[in-house]
Every structure is written in C-alpha cells, then in structure tokens.
Amino acid sequence: MNKAIQTSFERIEKKYFLTPQQAERFQAGFRAYVKPDDYPTYTLCNVYYDTDDFRLIRASLEKPVYKEKLRVRSYGVPAQEDKVFVELKKKFDGIVYKRRITATPFQADSLLNGQKTQQRDQITREIEYFQRFYQTKPKVFIAYDREAYQGLEDPELRITFDTNLRYRLDALSLSAGDHGAPILDGDLTLMEIKIPGVCPLWLSRLLNELQIFPTSFSKYGTCYQQHILKNNQTIFTKEARYSA
C-alpha cells in the first residue's frame, strides 16, 4: 500500500457480528453515506507477541480500564523488501490508541529481538521500552480478509467487514503465508466501526433498524481462549497466573 502512512491513531472502535442477511441489508443501507476505501479489499496478516505465560492477553481478557498489546502486521504476505507495521495498541477507558512504525520484516525482527535500529523516533523508543519490560515473543499468527469503507462526509469514519478469521501456532512469520485454521465456526462477518468522534445519526438509525448490537470481541483473545489455552493447560496453573 502506497498511501500516506499514519503512525498514530486515537478513536473509538465498536465491533459487531453480522449474519449474512444482516450484512447484506446493512451494506444496502449504508451505500449513500460511504465509499470504498482507497484499498477496498485486502488480507491482513498479524503476528501477536506475548510473554511465555501469555501475560498480556490474560490481563486483557479481564477487561481492565487499561490494556495493551504488541503485534507485527502486513497487508498481504510480505516479501523481503516490503514494509510491515510494528504496532503498539493500547486501550484506555474505551478509547483505542495505536502507535506504529514501518520496517522490513528483518528490521522488525531485529527490533523486537532487542537489537538497536537506526530509527530513533519516539514510537521506536516506546516499542523498545515495551520489549525490555515484557520480553515478548511471537505467539500466534492471525489473518483475515477485509472489505473497507470510509465516510463520504467524514473520511475518518471507517467501516470494515472481516471474514475467514484464521490462526496458526507455528510458522510465526508474516512471510510464511496467510494460511491457518478457522478461529470461529459458522459464517458470521465481523464488522468494525471506527469513529473519531460522535456516531453519525444515519449510522445509529441503521444499526437500530437492523437490530445490530455491539459485542466485546478480540481476535487474539478468542484464539487464546478457544485454541491456545486448551493446548497448554499445564502452563496456566493458578500459581503461574498470579506470579505474572
């Protein structure tokens, strides 16, 4: 993607699960107010980093006022010379803050392995501090196919539809392909609405009309609970949980 790269975000994010019928009706109702994003369809690939005892995602699932996570993200499967995003994503009191830098896959690995890089900007220093404190490692790969729209009156309003949510616990490299096993059963679509301010009236009316309600959902959290935790029960004793 060659559009101008945004390195910091601050916004409200709401998630909704839609049946195929709801998705069809919602998209029919919102077309007068949105347009396809500059890059309307793509696959998002993510490698989530965590501690050996999954301290970050366990804390996040307890729904604290403040939580944070670290991931490396690419749009599609990156080649050696392509750029990926190293992202710190934080949520405080319902507001999502995202800080990210771009790097090649090799540079991203070097940074997260504790090696000094030539980038000395503020966000890079924040990532370095995060890694010194948590010493995280790649733990899960998650990918999904996305369809993206932005508001006509407010381009910062974004509505996305994610399908084919999938994961793998091996080959934890973005360059290893976007294959994986399903995270969820069924044919639901995950819709995310990203709003910089107040929700537009037309959007509130459409959601109410179709009886579409927000849900608390984390791709990584769900993958951890339904797939990782079941395979690692011996790791997560009560003593380990409270020693983190």
MARTORNU-711952 format. One line per field, with one value per residue (C-alpha): residue number from 1; residue in three letters; y, x, z. Coordinates in nm, 4 decimals. Layout:
REM residues N
resi (NUM / ...) .
resn (ALA / ...) .
v (Y / ...) .
u (X / ...) .
w (Z / ...) .
***
This chain:
REM residues 244
resi (1 / 2 / 3 / 4 / 5 / 6 / 7 / 8 / 9 / 10 / 11 / 12 / 13 / 14 / 15 / 16 / 17 / 18 / 19 / 20 / 21 / 22 / 23 / 24 / 25 / 26 / 27 / 28 / 29 / 30 / 31 / 32 / 33 / 34 / 35 / 36 / 37 / 38 / 39 / 40 / 41 / 42 / 43 / 44 / 45 / 46 / 47 / 48 / 49 / 50 / 51 / 52 / 53 / 54 / 55 / 56 / 57 / 58 / 59 / 60 / 61 / 62 / 63 / 64 / 65 / 66 / 67 / 68 / 69 / 70 / 71 / 72 / 73 / 74 / 75 / 76 / 77 / 78 / 79 / 80 / 81 / 82 / 83 / 84 / 85 / 86 / 87 / 88 / 89 / 90 / 91 / 92 / 93 / 94 / 95 / 96 / 97 / 98 / 99 / 100 / 101 / 102 / 103 / 104 / 105 / 106 / 107 / 108 / 109 / 110 / 111 / 112 / 113 / 114 / 115 / 116 / 117 / 118 / 119 / 120 / 121 / 122 / 123 / 124 / 125 / 126 / 127 / 128 / 129 / 130 / 131 / 132 / 133 / 134 / 135 / 136 / 137 / 138 / 139 / 140 / 141 / 142 / 143 / 144 / 145 / 146 / 147 / 148 / 149 / 150 / 151 / 152 / 153 / 154 / 155 / 156 / 157 / 158 / 159 / 160 / 161 / 162 / 163 / 164 / 165 / 166 / 167 / 168 / 169 / 170 / 171 / 172 / 173 / 174 / 175 / 176 / 177 / 178 / 179 / 180 / 181 / 182 / 183 / 184 / 185 / 186 / 187 / 188 / 189 / 190 / 191 / 192 / 193 / 194 / 195 / 196 / 197 / 198 / 199 / 200 / 201 / 202 / 203 / 204 / 205 / 206 / 207 / 208 / 209 / 210 / 211 / 212 / 213 / 214 / 215 / 216 / 217 / 218 / 219 / 220 / 221 / 222 / 223 / 224 / 225 / 226 / 227 / 228 / 229 / 230 / 231 / 232 / 233 / 234 / 235 / 236 / 237 / 238 / 239 / 240 / 241 / 242 / 243 / 244) .
resn (MET / ASN / LYS / ALA / ILE / GLN / THR / SER / PHE / GLU / ARG / ILE / GLU / LYS / LYS / TYR / PHE / LEU / THR / PRO / GLN / GLN / ALA / GLU / ARG / PHE / GLN / ALA / GLY / PHE / ARG / ALA / TYR / VAL / LYS / PRO / ASP / ASP / TYR / PRO / THR / TYR / THR / LEU / CYS / ASN / VAL / TYR / TYR / ASP / THR / ASP / ASP / PHE / ARG / LEU / ILE / ARG / ALA / SER / LEU / GLU / LYS / PRO / VAL / TYR / LYS / GLU / LYS / LEU / ARG / VAL / ARG / SER / TYR / GLY / VAL / PRO / ALA / GLN / GLU / ASP / LYS / VAL / PHE / VAL / GLU / LEU / LYS / LYS / LYS / PHE / ASP / GLY / ILE / VAL / TYR / LYS / ARG / ARG / ILE / THR / ALA / THR / PRO / PHE / GLN / ALA / ASP / SER / LEU / LEU / ASN / GLY / GLN / LYS / THR / GLN / GLN / ARG / ASP / GLN / ILE / THR / ARG / GLU / ILE / GLU / TYR / PHE / GLN / ARG / PHE / TYR / GLN / THR / LYS / PRO / LYS / VAL / PHE / ILE / ALA / TYR / ASP / ARG / GLU / ALA / TYR / GLN / GLY / LEU / GLU / ASP / PRO / GLU / LEU / ARG / ILE / THR / PHE / ASP / THR / ASN / LEU / ARG / TYR / ARG / LEU / ASP / ALA / LEU / SER / LEU / SER / ALA / GLY / ASP / HIS / GLY / ALA / PRO / ILE / LEU / ASP / GLY / ASP / LEU / THR / LEU / MET / GLU / ILE / LYS / ILE / PRO / GLY / VAL / CYS / PRO / LEU / TRP / LEU / SER / ARG / LEU / LEU / ASN / GLU / LEU / GLN / ILE / PHE / PRO / THR / SER / PHE / SER / LYS / TYR / GLY / THR / CYS / TYR / GLN / GLN / HIS / ILE / LEU / LYS / ASN / ASN / GLN / THR / ILE / PHE / THR / LYS / GLU / ALA / ARG / TYR / SER / ALA) .
v (0.0000 / 0.3323 / 0.5807 / 0.8194 / 0.6195 / 0.7214 / 0.6411 / 0.7374 / 0.6753 / 0.7775 / 0.6649 / 0.4680 / 0.1192 / -0.0847 / -0.4437 / -0.6275 / -0.9797 / -0.9930 / -1.2834 / -1.2988 / -1.1449 / -0.8600 / -0.7908 / -0.7699 / -0.5360 / -0.3175 / -0.2709 / -0.1862 / 0.0781 / 0.2475 / 0.2965 / 0.6517 / 0.7572 / 0.5768 / 0.4894 / 0.2084 / 0.2771 / 0.3613 / -0.0065 / -0.1675 / -0.5366 / -0.6986 / -0.9640 / -0.8578 / -1.0747 / -1.0354 / -1.1926 / -1.1227 / -1.1046 / -1.2064 / -1.3398 / -1.7128 / -1.7315 / -1.5113 / -1.2345 / -0.9644 / -1.1447 / -1.2862 / -0.9356 / -0.8060 / -1.0703 / -0.9492 / -0.6258 / -0.3733 / 0.0010 / -0.0036 / -0.2775 / -0.3085 / -0.5466 / -0.5720 / -0.7090 / -0.7028 / -0.6536 / -0.6697 / -0.6191 / -0.9461 / -1.1749 / -0.9534 / -1.0088 / -0.9497 / -0.5886 / -0.4974 / -0.2864 / -0.4211 / -0.2399 / -0.2864 / -0.1713 / -0.0926 / -0.0957 / 0.0403 / 0.0887 / 0.3155 / 0.3896 / 0.2813 / 0.4823 / 0.2964 / 0.4402 / 0.2864 / 0.3711 / 0.2117 / 0.2242 / 0.0726 / -0.1629 / -0.4543 / -0.7972 / -0.8346 / -0.4914 / -0.5701 / -0.8986 / -0.7260 / -0.4535 / -0.6998 / -0.9205 / -0.6295 / -0.5137 / -0.1419 / 0.0051 / 0.3216 / 0.4527 / 0.6684 / 0.8264 / 0.8352 / 0.5396 / 0.3184 / 0.4045 / 0.3163 / -0.0241 / -0.0826 / 0.0033 / -0.2270 / -0.5129 / -0.4533 / -0.4646 / -0.7619 / -0.9525 / -1.0833 / -1.3408 / -1.4281 / -1.6434 / -1.6651 / -1.5747 / -1.4393 / -1.3413 / -1.2343 / -1.0949 / -0.7382 / -0.5171 / -0.1499 / 0.1681 / 0.5283 / 0.8020 / 1.0474 / 1.3447 / 1.2290 / 1.0226 / 0.9314 / 0.7226 / 0.3707 / 0.0619 / -0.2714 / -0.6271 / -0.9161 / -1.2746 / -1.6015 / -1.5365 / -1.7896 / -1.8662 / -2.0836 / -2.1523 / -2.2495 / -2.0765 / -1.7500 / -1.5297 / -1.2988 / -1.4245 / -1.7850 / -1.7315 / -1.6435 / -1.9961 / -2.1064 / -2.2924 / -2.1201 / -1.9200 / -1.9305 / -2.1721 / -2.0540 / -1.7818 / -1.4670 / -1.1442 / -0.9274 / -0.5614 / -0.2916 / 0.0739 / 0.3164 / 0.6615 / 0.9617 / 1.1349 / 1.1137 / 0.8396 / 0.9854 / 0.9889 / 0.7823 / 0.5114 / 0.4965 / 0.4701 / 0.1923 / -0.0126 / 0.0275 / -0.0559 / -0.3808 / -0.4681 / -0.4833 / -0.4513 / -0.4125 / -0.7073 / -0.7439 / -0.9480 / -0.9860 / -1.1966 / -1.2753 / -1.3197 / -1.5619 / -1.7549 / -1.7769 / -1.8977 / -2.1427 / -2.2808 / -2.1881 / -2.2361 / -2.5807 / -2.6959 / -2.5535 / -2.6280 / -2.7394 / -2.3996 / -2.1988 / -2.3122 / -2.0821 / -2.0188 / -1.9183 / -1.6945 / -1.4843 / -1.4825 / -1.2759) .
u (0.0000 / 0.1434 / -0.0947 / 0.0381 / 0.1220 / -0.0443 / 0.1651 / -0.0735 / -0.4447 / -0.6923 / -1.0509 / -1.3487 / -1.3795 / -1.7001 / -1.7384 / -2.0484 / -2.1195 / -2.3472 / -2.5317 / -2.5146 / -2.8632 / -2.7709 / -2.4509 / -2.6400 / -2.9063 / -2.6530 / -2.4424 / -2.7511 / -2.8424 / -2.5053 / -2.4060 / -2.5423 / -2.3077 / -1.9808 / -1.7426 / -1.4901 / -1.1601 / -0.8571 / -0.7658 / -1.1101 / -1.0190 / -0.7114 / -0.5849 / -0.4476 / -0.1722 / -0.0687 / 0.1820 / 0.0936 / 0.3710 / 0.3282 / 0.5177 / 0.5769 / 0.2797 / 0.0602 / 0.0540 / -0.0709 / -0.3730 / -0.4691 / -0.4697 / -0.6679 / -0.9378 / -1.0010 / -1.1289 / -0.9180 / -0.9520 / -0.6119 / -0.4677 / -0.2019 / -0.0728 / 0.2123 / 0.1864 / 0.3560 / 0.1142 / 0.1295 / -0.1179 / -0.0885 / 0.2121 / 0.5241 / 0.8328 / 1.1763 / 1.1918 / 0.8315 / 0.7278 / 0.5402 / 0.3999 / 0.5220 / 0.2300 / 0.1634 / -0.2114 / -0.3460 / -0.6978 / -0.7884 / -1.1420 / -1.2927 / -1.0559 / -0.8129 / -0.4645 / -0.2399 / 0.1253 / 0.3205 / 0.6348 / 0.7191 / 1.0101 / 1.1150 / 1.0408 / 1.4095 / 1.4210 / 1.1041 / 1.2510 / 1.5746 / 1.3933 / 1.1749 / 1.4732 / 1.6345 / 1.8813 / 1.9345 / 1.7991 / 1.8765 / 1.5281 / 1.5423 / 1.1970 / 0.9625 / 0.7486 / 1.0537 / 1.1746 / 0.8317 / 0.8470 / 1.1991 / 1.0896 / 0.7870 / 1.0125 / 1.2657 / 0.9836 / 0.7826 / 1.0392 / 0.7679 / 0.7993 / 0.5824 / 0.2946 / 0.0210 / -0.0410 / -0.3871 / -0.5152 / -0.8479 / -0.9894 / -1.1164 / -1.3538 / -1.3154 / -1.5216 / -1.4852 / -1.7409 / -1.8243 / -1.8686 / -1.6085 / -1.3258 / -1.2028 / -1.5162 / -1.4232 / -1.6407 / -1.4755 / -1.6011 / -1.3728 / -1.4283 / -1.2353 / -1.0676 / -0.7857 / -0.4842 / -0.1774 / 0.0609 / 0.3619 / 0.5445 / 0.5094 / 0.6371 / 0.4371 / 0.6397 / 0.5255 / 0.1882 / -0.1623 / -0.2926 / -0.4434 / -0.7224 / -1.0591 / -1.0892 / -1.4699 / -1.7327 / -2.0106 / -2.0446 / -2.0610 / -1.8972 / -1.7130 / -1.7943 / -1.5811 / -1.6831 / -1.4010 / -1.5233 / -1.3045 / -1.5918 / -1.9710 / -2.1507 / -2.3381 / -2.7163 / -2.7680 / -2.5423 / -2.7193 / -3.0554 / -2.9355 / -2.7924 / -3.1146 / -3.3342 / -3.1497 / -3.1175 / -2.7374 / -2.5726 / -2.2060 / -2.0149 / -1.6993 / -1.4667 / -1.0918 / -0.9470 / -0.6370 / -0.8378 / -1.0805 / -0.7972 / -0.6238 / -0.9338 / -1.0629 / -0.7406 / -0.4196 / -0.5414 / -0.6835 / -0.3481 / -0.1475 / -0.3493 / -0.0439 / 0.1215 / -0.1579 / -0.1792 / -0.3226 / 0.0297 / 0.1574 / -0.1419 / -0.0751 / 0.3006 / 0.2846) .
w (0.0000 / -0.1062 / 0.0554 / 0.3188 / 0.6291 / 0.9538 / 1.2592 / 1.5423 / 1.5909 / 1.8587 / 1.8112 / 1.9337 / 1.7878 / 1.8029 / 1.6865 / 1.5667 / 1.4453 / 1.1413 / 0.9856 / 0.6056 / 0.5902 / 0.8251 / 0.6348 / 0.3063 / 0.4475 / 0.6279 / 0.3167 / 0.1157 / 0.3736 / 0.4096 / 0.0452 / 0.0269 / 0.3086 / 0.2391 / -0.0407 / -0.0790 / 0.0922 / -0.1213 / -0.0864 / -0.0524 / -0.0229 / 0.1233 / 0.3619 / 0.6989 / 0.8458 / 1.2095 / 1.4449 / 1.8080 / 2.0652 / 2.4270 / 2.7255 / 2.7721 / 3.0110 / 2.7873 / 3.0436 / 2.8047 / 2.6660 / 3.0066 / 3.1501 / 2.8534 / 2.8955 / 3.2490 / 3.0890 / 3.2782 / 3.2248 / 3.0540 / 2.8353 / 2.5676 / 2.3043 / 2.0551 / 1.7032 / 1.3658 / 1.0765 / 0.6994 / 0.4200 / 0.2363 / 0.2604 / 0.2584 / 0.0502 / 0.1987 / 0.0774 / 0.1671 / 0.4634 / 0.7644 / 1.0676 / 1.4224 / 1.6353 / 1.9979 / 2.0508 / 2.3770 / 2.5072 / 2.7951 / 2.9122 / 2.5808 / 2.3590 / 2.1313 / 2.0836 / 1.8206 / 1.7644 / 1.4826 / 1.2738 / 0.9368 / 0.8808 / 0.6636 / 0.8113 / 0.9004 / 1.0696 / 1.2658 / 1.3897 / 1.4883 / 1.6812 / 1.8707 / 1.9474 / 2.1319 / 1.8690 / 1.8160 / 1.4945 / 1.3026 / 1.3758 / 1.6895 / 1.6832 / 1.9815 / 1.8776 / 1.8226 / 2.1719 / 2.3130 / 2.1429 / 2.2739 / 2.6278 / 2.5958 / 2.4892 / 2.7658 / 3.0200 / 2.8869 / 2.6765 / 2.4475 / 2.1707 / 1.8701 / 1.9943 / 1.7303 / 1.3670 / 1.2825 / 0.9381 / 0.7915 / 0.4693 / 0.4899 / 0.2937 / 0.3912 / 0.3505 / 0.4623 / 0.5232 / 0.2472 / 0.4817 / 0.7340 / 0.5778 / 0.9265 / 0.9759 / 0.8695 / 0.8465 / 0.7799 / 0.7294 / 0.8256 / 0.7126 / 0.7175 / 1.0531 / 1.0843 / 1.3006 / 1.3335 / 1.6212 / 1.4121 / 1.1251 / 1.3166 / 1.0358 / 0.8134 / 0.5181 / 0.5720 / 0.4020 / 0.5200 / 0.5795 / 0.9084 / 1.0840 / 1.1491 / 1.4711 / 1.4671 / 1.3427 / 1.1142 / 0.8542 / 1.0658 / 0.9482 / 1.1976 / 1.1337 / 1.2941 / 1.3080 / 1.3794 / 1.4806 / 1.5639 / 1.7444 / 1.7657 / 1.5743 / 1.2730 / 1.3042 / 0.9881 / 1.1248 / 1.4613 / 1.2858 / 1.0561 / 1.3421 / 1.5426 / 1.2452 / 1.1784 / 1.5496 / 1.5258 / 1.8659 / 1.9655 / 2.1018 / 2.3063 / 2.0872 / 2.0483 / 1.7672 / 1.9711 / 2.2916 / 2.1291 / 1.9671 / 2.3054 / 2.4901 / 2.2311 / 2.0855 / 2.2693 / 2.6271 / 2.5568 / 2.4226 / 2.7144 / 3.0259 / 3.2242 / 3.1776 / 3.3305 / 3.6874 / 3.9486 / 4.0773 / 3.7338 / 3.6790 / 3.9884 / 3.9662 / 3.6442) .
***
